[in-house]
């Protein structure tokens, strides 16, 4: 992810987030007992054990992939990570998450919803 250095996104931009378990692999001194390989979170759902990674990509394959936060993604975090990279006239393709909807509304971006699994399967 650190090698992806896109300055701006234009045209139709698709944005989404994903959550992965936080890893301290490679650190010399850990503040906790070591873990075995793989594993699952101790708590169900989104918690401080997981890291939110924001992905945004336009149709010319310019990509933004950044670690956003340790908790749920907020509108302020989205604004901090995306606003400087979105050019004017962008169409933002997002899912139905309230955070993305609120961000698109505040920025006056015309949001387009990505089709859900039910819509694809009939």
N, C-alpha and C positions, 0 to 999 in steps of 0.2 A: 504494500500500500504506500510505503514511503517513496517509492519510485514514480508514482503517478502524481504529476505536478501540473494539473490543468489550471490555467489562469481564468478562463471564462467559458461559459456554456451559452449556446445560442439556439434559436429555433424551437424545436420540440424537445423538452427536457423531461426525463422520467426520473423520479426520486422515490426512494424507499429507505427503510432502516432495517437492520438486523441486529440481533443480540447474540453474543458469544460469551462463553465463560472467560473470566479474566485469568490471564496466565502470567506468572512471574518467572517463566523459563529463562535461564541464563543468568539470573541474579545470584550473586555470591552469598549474601546474607539475607535470609528470609525471616520475616517477623512471625512466622508460623511453622508448624511441622510440615515436612515435605509431603507431596501428594504422589500417588501412583499415576501412571499414564491414563489418559482418557478421563472419564468421570462425568458426573452429572452434578447439577446444582443441589445444594441442600434444601433450598427453599423453592417452592413452586412459583411459577410466573416470573415476572421481571423483578430482580432484586439487585442489591449492591454487589453481588457475586458476578454479575454480567456487565459487559461493556456494550454500549450502543454504538454501532458503526453506521454512518450515513453514507449512502451511495446516491450519486446523481450522474446521469449520462445523457448526452444529446445525440442526435441522429448522425453526427459526424464522428462519433465514437470518442469524443472528449469526455473524460471521466473524472469525477471527484469522489474520493473514498477517504473518509476521515473518521477517526475515533471521536465521537461526539461527547459522551458522558457516561457515568456509571449508573445512572437512574433513567427513568423514562425521558424520552426526548421532549424538549419544551419548544415553544415558539421562539423564545429568546435565543436558544441554542441554534435553531434552524436559521434564524436571522443572521446570527454571527457567522455561520459557516457558508451560507448560500448567497446572501444579498450582494456581496462584492463580486461574485462570480457570474450572476445572471445578467445578461445583456437585456436591453429594452426590447419589448415585443416577444418575449419568451412565452410559450405555452407550456404550462407545468402539468405533466401527467402524474397523478398521485392516486393513492388508494383512499379508502373512506375514513382514515384515521382523523380524529378531530384536530390534532396538532397541525397536520398538513393543510387541512381545510382552513383553519384559522390563519395560518401563515399566508396562504394564497389570498384570502380575503383582505388581510391587512396590507399586503403589497399590491393589491388590485391586479393580480395575475389571473388570467382566465384559466381556471383549473379544468382538467379533463380527468374523469375517473377511469382507472384501469378496469377492464372487465373482471368480474369475480368468477370463481370456479363454477357457480351455478349458471351464470350467463353463458359460459363456454360449453358446458355440458348439456344445455337445454333444459 
